Amino acid sequence: MTVNAARPRARTMNLPNILTFGRVVIVPAVVACLFWPDEYALRWTALGLFTLAAITDFFDGYLARIWDQQSALGRMLDPIADKLLVSAVLMILVADGTIKSWSLWAAIIILCREILVSGLREFLADLKVPVPVSAVAKWKTTVQLIALGFLIAGRAGELVLPGTVQIGLFLLWISALLTLYTGFDYFKAGVKYVVEE
């Protein structure tokens, strides 16, 4: 009995899930660094932490698959960690004026899509309907993370690479367009099951 009881715990607390937990822990640290937007050293620190979190986003899923360590906790926590990271960074970048004017719409589109997909996933989960991640959604996430990386560097990045903020905003809009496309796919899947109900 003791051995069998220990197995699920050992499977749950594996390296992929620890990496995912780490990404959640990094979120407040990134936000804290960006509270002082004119402190360039803190912006570089925030970028380093954000990059680390983005890397764990790739490796937790990859390692879980190749080591056959996928778990219910990992499936639940991974999208939550992603949404926390993206949403928190978007909000702090809007607050410090890095994202402003028309680019606010790109941030709004991304945040609204995250809420929509979360709601649809919950609804479809009740129906026992899996929601696989498409290739386009993976590209969307990649572009989104790169865009946020440029925007986190922000004014500090301009000293190294002039146009850093503009590159970030351009990629943010690309990400927003991909977000609309993938969000519509999820919405169609959800509506299909609503109509069938």
Salt bridges, closest charged atoms under 4 A:
ASP38 OD1 - ARG155 NH2 3.03
ASP57 OD1 - ARG23 NH2 3.47
ASP60 OD2 - ARG23 NH1 2.81
ASP78 OD1 - ARG23 NH2 2.59
ASP82 OD1 - ARG23 NH2 2.95
ASP96 OD2 - ARG43 NH1 3.38
GLU114 OE1 - LYS83 NZ 3.38
GLU114 OE1 - ARG113 NH1 3.60
GLU114 OE2 - LYS140 NZ 3.75
